[in-house]
Amino acid sequence: MARQHALVITRDRELWDELDRVAAAAGCELDRCEGVPAGRQSWSSAPLVLLDAAAVAECAGAGLTRRRGVFVLCRGEPPPDLWRRCMEVGAEEVLPLPDAESRLVGALADAAEVDSCGPGRVVAVVGGRGGAGASVFAAAPALVALRRWRRALLVDCDPLGGGMDFLLGAEEVAGLRWPQLGLSGGRVAATSLHAALPAVPADGGRLTVLSCGRGGSAPGPDAALGGSAPGPDAVAAVVDSGRRAGDTVVCDLPRHLPEPAIAALDRADLVVLVVPADARACAAVLPVSDVLRARGAPVRLVVRGPAPGGLAPADVSRALELPLLTSMRPAPGLAAALDAGRLPFRTARSPLARAAGAVLDALAGGEAA
């Protein structure tokens, strides 16, 4: 990935040396400038900007555009006038050193993974009822995103779904699944994540898949999960990692929306609710849509044919009082293709590919927001 360096504006040579050490620990490269004129060109595009107190005063009078990701460094307790100047330049935080060194390492590590195209996007896919085809549909935008943007991460959050790797015919592909990942939260590097997980060959390259496991060994009511269910903090860490790295992160969520699914839901730029075009599905989807509304999720409908009773996609949208994103006619040969471990969209005009493309168009254009 093409990356940009974090921008540092300071004339303090001792601070430069200190930042070099911290940046090396975080795996982040620095673009060092001695004043605002030298740093003006990189001001807007750098993933992170670090200023000392003198640079804050200089920036305040330089007419620079306000931006996110500006941190101010000082030694010891910040003086009162520094806070006023920080507000003028829109700084997010003041980091007193050495006490805030760990926070600085984290900020630099995050900046090291930001792609030059900016942060990634997150889409969550939920089925309106059992058998709606949400898992099948979730794989489609991930694969189309790989063709378009070359980076995609498919995250399986449904421990009872049989495994997203199995759906893609990749159950024998080497790599870690949720039970082996051993992630409890915190920060995870996207490069390490992509290297550790199975990668499924696809037209646009290789799709990274984080799948739930299969089989149960634990006694009691949770036996069906077999220890394969990720925790909410682990889901949050993976989704945040993919977004930082510029990935299109597609999360397949179970319709009962347990806490791990909520962690993905709350991070989604777009939530796709897949609903079959029949009256029973419209009735079944109401509890799911109520939860999505309560979380303030940016929900759009994908209505899947066939419609045995002639129910139109617009009728489903009106019945559920949710905006329609797109509809999808039946995909020929879908069942046979899934049994063979592949998705039937060899061309961009196939029903799955066209519907997935509409999802990505909305995601890229910010339509859901």
C-alpha positions as a Python dict, from the first residue, in 0.01 Angstrom:
ca = {
    (1, 'M'): (0, 0, 0),
    (2, 'A'): (112, 354, -72),
    (3, 'R'): (149, 535, 257),
    (4, 'Q'): (223, 888, 368),
    (5, 'H'): (440, 991, 661),
    (6, 'A'): (320, 1156, 978),
    (7, 'L'): (400, 1527, 971),
    (8, 'V'): (607, 1676, 1255),
    (9, 'I'): (651, 2055, 1280),
    (10, 'T'): (907, 2160, 1539),
    (11, 'R'): (1245, 2329, 1567),
    (12, 'D'): (1324, 2142, 1888),
    (13, 'R'): (1607, 1901, 1796),
    (14, 'E'): (1578, 1713, 2123),
    (15, 'L'): (1210, 1651, 2051),
    (16, 'W'): (1304, 1526, 1702),
    (17, 'D'): (1536, 1268, 1856),
    (18, 'E'): (1270, 1161, 2102),
    (19, 'L'): (1009, 1129, 1828),
    (20, 'D'): (1246, 923, 1613),
    (21, 'R'): (1270, 670, 1893),
    (22, 'V'): (894, 658, 1954),
    (23, 'A'): (815, 641, 1581),
    (24, 'A'): (1055, 350, 1538),
    (25, 'A'): (871, 162, 1812),
    (26, 'A'): (539, 233, 1637),
    (27, 'G'): (664, 143, 1289),
    (28, 'C'): (577, 490, 1157),
    (29, 'E'): (791, 714, 938),
    (30, 'L'): (807, 1089, 1000),
    (31, 'D'): (818, 1390, 770),
    (32, 'R'): (1005, 1649, 979),
    (33, 'C'): (968, 2021, 911),
    (34, 'E'): (1120, 2313, 1099),
    (35, 'G'): (831, 2549, 1041),
    (36, 'V'): (484, 2590, 899),
    (37, 'P'): (596, 2703, 549),
    (38, 'A'): (786, 2377, 502),
    (39, 'G'): (497, 2167, 631),
    (40, 'R'): (211, 2347, 453),
    (41, 'Q'): (214, 2115, 152),
    (42, 'S'): (164, 1802, 365),
    (43, 'W'): (-72, 1959, 618),
    (44, 'S'): (-398, 1829, 469),
    (45, 'S'): (-278, 1493, 339),
    (46, 'A'): (-65, 1362, 627),
    (47, 'P'): (-243, 1095, 834),
    (48, 'L'): (-121, 1260, 1156),
    (49, 'V'): (25, 1600, 1250),
    (50, 'L'): (245, 1653, 1557),
    (51, 'L'): (320, 2006, 1677),
    (52, 'D'): (519, 2149, 1964),
    (53, 'A'): (403, 2459, 2153),
    (54, 'A'): (591, 2700, 1926),
    (55, 'A'): (449, 2538, 1614),
    (56, 'V'): (96, 2566, 1752),
    (57, 'A'): (137, 2944, 1785),
    (58, 'E'): (277, 2961, 1432),
    (59, 'C'): (-7, 2750, 1288),
    (60, 'A'): (-270, 2963, 1461),
    (61, 'G'): (-167, 3265, 1255),
    (62, 'A'): (-91, 3084, 929),
    (63, 'G'): (-446, 3037, 805),
    (64, 'L'): (-421, 2658, 777),
    (65, 'T'): (-743, 2465, 724),
    (66, 'R'): (-875, 2284, 1028),
    (67, 'R'): (-831, 1908, 1010),
    (68, 'R'): (-853, 1598, 1223),
    (69, 'G'): (-553, 1415, 1362),
    (70, 'V'): (-358, 1711, 1504),
    (71, 'F'): (-174, 1637, 1830),
    (72, 'V'): (28, 1884, 2037),
    (73, 'L'): (334, 1772, 2231),
    (74, 'C'): (472, 1938, 2542),
    (75, 'R'): (696, 1850, 2831),
    (76, 'G'): (521, 1832, 3164),
    (77, 'E'): (191, 2001, 3248),
    (78, 'P'): (54, 2210, 2955),
    (79, 'P'): (46, 2586, 3030),
    (80, 'P'): (-298, 2754, 3016),
    (81, 'D'): (-225, 2958, 2703),
    (82, 'L'): (-138, 2638, 2513),
    (83, 'W'): (-495, 2512, 2547),
    (84, 'R'): (-631, 2831, 2387),
    (85, 'R'): (-394, 2799, 2092),
    (86, 'C'): (-483, 2432, 2053),
    (87, 'M'): (-847, 2526, 2017),
    (88, 'E'): (-756, 2778, 1747),
    (89, 'V'): (-588, 2512, 1531),
    (90, 'G'): (-842, 2239, 1614),
    (91, 'A'): (-598, 2007, 1789),
    (92, 'E'): (-754, 1684, 1914),
    (93, 'E'): (-528, 1622, 2211),
    (94, 'V'): (-237, 1764, 2408),
    (95, 'L'): (15, 1494, 2495),
    (96, 'P'): (245, 1579, 2786),
    (97, 'L'): (569, 1382, 2761),
    (98, 'P'): (688, 1146, 2891),
    (99, 'D'): (359, 1058, 3067),
    (100, 'A'): (159, 1031, 2742),
    (101, 'E'): (423, 839, 2548),
    (102, 'S'): (209, 525, 2521),
    (103, 'R'): (-77, 732, 2372),
    (104, 'L'): (170, 882, 2124),
    (105, 'V'): (293, 537, 2023),
    (106, 'G'): (-66, 431, 1959),
    (107, 'A'): (-142, 738, 1748),
    (108, 'L'): (174, 687, 1541),
    (109, 'A'): (99, 316, 1498),
    (110, 'D'): (-250, 400, 1372),
    (111, 'A'): (-106, 656, 1131),
    (112, 'A'): (140, 399, 998),
    (113, 'E'): (-149, 187, 871),
    (114, 'V'): (-352, 461, 704),
    (115, 'D'): (-358, 408, 330),
    (116, 'S'): (-289, 709, 105),
    (117, 'C'): (-648, 680, -24),
    (118, 'G'): (-776, 741, 328),
    (119, 'P'): (-954, 519, 580),
    (120, 'G'): (-1155, 223, 463),
    (121, 'R'): (-1528, 160, 468),
    (122, 'V'): (-1740, -82, 671),
    (123, 'V'): (-2063, -245, 556),
    (124, 'A'): (-2267, -484, 770),
    (125, 'V'): (-2506, -735, 614),
    (126, 'V'): (-2802, -876, 811),
    (127, 'G'): (-3073, -1118, 703),
    (128, 'G'): (-3431, -1014, 760),
    (129, 'R'): (-3526, -1374, 839),
    (130, 'G'): (-3367, -1715, 842),
    (131, 'G'): (-3275, -1829, 492),
    (132, 'A'): (-3275, -1475, 352),
    (133, 'G'): (-2936, -1534, 191),
    (134, 'A'): (-2749, -1268, 388),
    (135, 'S'): (-2425, -1468, 414),
    (136, 'V'): (-2424, -1536, 41),
    (137, 'F'): (-2492, -1171, -26),
    (138, 'A'): (-2221, -1055, 219),
    (139, 'A'): (-1957, -1236, 16),
    (140, 'A'): (-2063, -1056, -302),
    (141, 'P'): (-1973, -692, -209),
    (142, 'A'): (-1646, -817, -58),
    (143, 'L'): (-1547, -979, -388),
    (144, 'V'): (-1666, -684, -598),
    (145, 'A'): (-1479, -444, -366),
    (146, 'L'): (-1166, -648, -431),
    (147, 'R'): (-1210, -590, -804),
    (148, 'R'): (-1269, -218, -759),
    (149, 'W'): (-1039, -114, -479),
    (150, 'R'): (-796, -407, -441),
    (151, 'R'): (-840, -432, -64),
    (152, 'A'): (-1121, -616, 112),
    (153, 'L'): (-1174, -803, 437),
    (154, 'L'): (-1472, -1035, 489),
    (155, 'V'): (-1553, -1086, 859),
    (156, 'D'): (-1782, -1370, 968),
    (157, 'C'): (-1970, -1274, 1286),
    (158, 'D'): (-2220, -1563, 1278),
    (159, 'P'): (-2088, -1864, 1472),
    (160, 'L'): (-2394, -2069, 1372),
    (161, 'G'): (-2358, -2003, 1000),
    (162, 'G'): (-2127, -2292, 917),
    (163, 'G'): (-1828, -2073, 835),
    (164, 'M'): (-1783, -1812, 564),
    (165, 'D'): (-1476, -2003, 440),
    (166, 'F'): (-1700, -2303, 367),
    (167, 'L'): (-1937, -2083, 168),
    (168, 'L'): (-1646, -1970, -48),
    (169, 'G'): (-1505, -2319, -94),
    (170, 'A'): (-1201, -2224, 115),
    (171, 'E'): (-1245, -2457, 413),
    (172, 'E'): (-911, -2624, 330),
    (173, 'V'): (-718, -2298, 280),
    (174, 'A'): (-451, -2247, 545),
    (175, 'G'): (-491, -1964, 793),
    (176, 'L'): (-646, -1878, 1126),
    (177, 'R'): (-1016, -1876, 1204),
    (178, 'W'): (-1179, -1697, 1499),
    (179, 'P'): (-1116, -1981, 1747),
    (180, 'Q'): (-742, -1986, 1669),
    (181, 'L'): (-698, -1611, 1644),
    (182, 'G'): (-700, -1569, 2021),
    (183, 'L'): (-782, -1199, 1999),
    (184, 'S'): (-942, -1034, 2300),
    (185, 'G'): (-940, -671, 2185),
    (186, 'G'): (-693, -386, 2174),
    (187, 'R'): (-511, -290, 1858),
    (188, 'V'): (-416, -533, 1581),
    (189, 'A'): (-198, -452, 1280),
    (190, 'A'): (-378, -500, 949),
    (191, 'T'): (-64, -637, 783),
    (192, 'S'): (-38, -907, 1048),
    (193, 'L'): (-409, -981, 1017),
    (194, 'H'): (-396, -1027, 639),
    (195, 'A'): (-88, -1245, 672),
    (196, 'A'): (-248, -1473, 932),
    (197, 'L'): (-591, -1524, 776),
    (198, 'P'): (-698, -1740, 481),
    (199, 'A'): (-689, -1566, 144),
    (200, 'V'): (-935, -1682, -120),
    (201, 'P'): (-823, -1641, -485),
    (202, 'A'): (-1058, -1407, -672),
    (203, 'D'): (-1065, -1203, -994),
    (204, 'G'): (-925, -895, -827),
    (205, 'G'): (-657, -1072, -625),
    (206, 'R'): (-699, -1255, -296),
    (207, 'L'): (-988, -1194, -55),
    (208, 'T'): (-893, -1214, 313),
    (209, 'V'): (-1157, -1400, 516),
    (210, 'L'): (-1196, -1423, 892),
    (211, 'S'): (-1434, -1713, 943),
    (212, 'C'): (-1603, -1868, 1242),
    (213, 'G'): (-1519, -2229, 1320),
    (214, 'R'): (-1732, -2542, 1293),
    (215, 'G'): (-1812, -2822, 1534),
    (216, 'G'): (-1893, -2822, 1903),
    (217, 'S'): (-1711, -2972, 2195),
    (218, 'A'): (-1827, -2773, 2496),
    (219, 'P'): (-2119, -2920, 2693),
    (220, 'G'): (-2430, -2728, 2778),
    (221, 'P'): (-2636, -2469, 2592),
    (222, 'D'): (-2334, -2313, 2420),
    (223, 'A'): (-2212, -2639, 2271),
    (224, 'A'): (-2323, -2542, 1921),
    (225, 'L'): (-2084, -2249, 1924),
    (226, 'G'): (-1786, -2476, 1987),
    (227, 'G'): (-1583, -2181, 2112),
    (228, 'S'): (-1599, -2025, 1767),
    (229, 'A'): (-1790, -1710, 1863),
    (230, 'P'): (-1570, -1398, 1872),
    (231, 'G'): (-1608, -1149, 2155),
    (232, 'P'): (-1727, -793, 2092),
    (233, 'D'): (-1384, -642, 2168),
    (234, 'A'): (-1221, -881, 1921),
    (235, 'V'): (-1471, -788, 1648),
    (236, 'A'): (-1413, -420, 1718),
    (237, 'A'): (-1034, -463, 1695),
    (238, 'V'): (-1057, -643, 1358),
    (239, 'V'): (-1304, -398, 1204),
    (240, 'D'): (-1106, -96, 1324),
    (241, 'S'): (-785, -250, 1190),
    (242, 'G'): (-934, -300, 844),
    (243, 'R'): (-1074, 52, 834),
    (244, 'R'): (-740, 207, 932),
    (245, 'A'): (-565, 14, 657),
    (246, 'G'): (-805, 132, 386),
    (247, 'D'): (-989, -200, 351),
    (248, 'T'): (-1350, -240, 253),
    (249, 'V'): (-1466, -443, 554),
    (250, 'V'): (-1780, -652, 501),
    (251, 'C'): (-1932, -808, 814),
    (252, 'D'): (-2183, -1093, 799),
    (253, 'L'): (-2406, -1055, 1107),
    (254, 'P'): (-2658, -1301, 1256),
    (255, 'R'): (-3011, -1168, 1267),
    (256, 'H'): (-3044, -1205, 1646),
    (257, 'L'): (-2763, -946, 1677),
    (258, 'P'): (-2565, -1053, 1986),
    (259, 'E'): (-2300, -826, 2138),
    (260, 'P'): (-2021, -915, 1889),
    (261, 'A'): (-2255, -831, 1600),
    (262, 'I'): (-2350, -503, 1770),
    (263, 'A'): (-1980, -413, 1785),
    (264, 'A'): (-1961, -443, 1405),
    (265, 'L'): (-2299, -278, 1357),
    (266, 'D'): (-2197, 32, 1553),
    (267, 'R'): (-1890, 73, 1330),
    (268, 'A'): (-2070, 31, 999),
    (269, 'D'): (-2098, 312, 744),
    (270, 'L'): (-2384, 119, 582),
    (271, 'V'): (-2608, -162, 707),
    (272, 'V'): (-2769, -380, 441),
    (273, 'L'): (-3084, -564, 541),
    (274, 'V'): (-3151, -851, 299),
    (275, 'V'): (-3523, -931, 275),
    (276, 'P'): (-3694, -1187, 49),
    (277, 'A'): (-3988, -1046, -144),
    (278, 'D'): (-4267, -1220, 43),
    (279, 'A'): (-4514, -1120, 314),
    (280, 'R'): (-4380, -1364, 577),
    (281, 'A'): (-4032, -1218, 543),
    (282, 'C'): (-4171, -868, 597),
    (283, 'A'): (-4332, -983, 919),
    (284, 'A'): (-4019, -1166, 1037),
    (285, 'V'): (-3789, -871, 972),
    (286, 'L'): (-3969, -629, 1205),
    (287, 'P'): (-3784, -730, 1528),
    (288, 'V'): (-3451, -699, 1344),
    (289, 'S'): (-3535, -359, 1199),
    (290, 'D'): (-3644, -238, 1545),
    (291, 'V'): (-3299, -321, 1686),
    (292, 'L'): (-3126, -152, 1392),
    (293, 'R'): (-3334, 162, 1439),
    (294, 'A'): (-3264, 166, 1811),
    (295, 'R'): (-2889, 163, 1740),
    (296, 'G'): (-2923, 447, 1490),
    (297, 'A'): (-2783, 227, 1213),
    (298, 'P'): (-2780, 364, 855),
    (299, 'V'): (-3003, 88, 714),
    (300, 'R'): (-3087, 22, 348),
    (301, 'L'): (-3291, -264, 205),
    (302, 'V'): (-3186, -516, -54),
    (303, 'V'): (-3498, -703, -163),
    (304, 'R'): (-3429, -1047, -306),
    (305, 'G'): (-3652, -1224, -555),
    (306, 'P'): (-3841, -1426, -651),
    (307, 'A'): (-4169, -1268, -541),
    (308, 'P'): (-4420, -1557, -537),
    (309, 'G'): (-4709, -1327, -449),
    (310, 'G'): (-4606, -1043, -678),
    (311, 'L'): (-4478, -827, -392),
    (312, 'A'): (-4274, -541, -543),
    (313, 'P'): (-3952, -411, -379),
    (314, 'A'): (-4118, -73, -326),
    (315, 'D'): (-4399, -247, -138),
    (316, 'V'): (-4145, -409, 96),
    (317, 'S'): (-3980, -73, 152),
    (318, 'R'): (-4313, 92, 238),
    (319, 'A'): (-4418, -192, 467),
    (320, 'L'): (-4094, -177, 665),
    (321, 'E'): (-4057, 203, 644),
    (322, 'L'): (-3696, 161, 539),
    (323, 'P'): (-3531, 303, 226),
    (324, 'L'): (-3473, 67, -64),
    (325, 'L'): (-3118, 44, -190),
    (326, 'T'): (-3166, -212, -467),
    (327, 'S'): (-3348, -531, -558),
    (328, 'M'): (-3205, -855, -688),
    (329, 'R'): (-3370, -1099, -922),
    (330, 'P'): (-3309, -1472, -867),
    (331, 'A'): (-2953, -1580, -946),
    (332, 'P'): (-2953, -1871, -1192),
    (333, 'G'): (-2772, -2181, -1069),
    (334, 'L'): (-2716, -2038, -721),
    (335, 'A'): (-2774, -2358, -523),
    (336, 'A'): (-2552, -2569, -749),
    (337, 'A'): (-2279, -2307, -745),
    (338, 'L'): (-2279, -2288, -365),
    (339, 'D'): (-2255, -2666, -338),
    (340, 'A'): (-1949, -2641, -562),
    (341, 'G'): (-1793, -2377, -335),
    (342, 'R'): (-1826, -2075, -561),
    (343, 'L'): (-2049, -1772, -607),
    (344, 'P'): (-2227, -1741, -942),
    (345, 'F'): (-2128, -1400, -1065),
    (346, 'R'): (-1876, -1446, -1338),
    (347, 'T'): (-1979, -1119, -1504),
    (348, 'A'): (-2054, -773, -1371),
    (349, 'R'): (-2411, -810, -1500),
    (350, 'S'): (-2505, -1111, -1287),
    (351, 'P'): (-2775, -1044, -1024),
    (352, 'L'): (-2539, -1079, -728),
    (353, 'A'): (-2270, -860, -882),
    (354, 'R'): (-2513, -586, -982),
    (355, 'A'): (-2671, -573, -636),
    (356, 'A'): (-2328, -579, -470),
    (357, 'G'): (-2218, -296, -697),
    (358, 'A'): (-2514, -87, -584),
    (359, 'V'): (-2412, -143, -222),
    (360, 'L'): (-2056, -30, -291),
    (361, 'D'): (-2177, 274, -487),
    (362, 'A'): (-2383, 382, -185),
    (363, 'L'): (-2091, 310, 47),
    (364, 'A'): (-1841, 507, -157),
    (365, 'G'): (-2077, 798, -216),
    (366, 'G'): (-2178, 832, 148),
    (367, 'E'): (-2542, 779, 49),
    (368, 'A'): (-2618, 599, 374),
    (369, 'A'): (-2496, 888, 585),
}
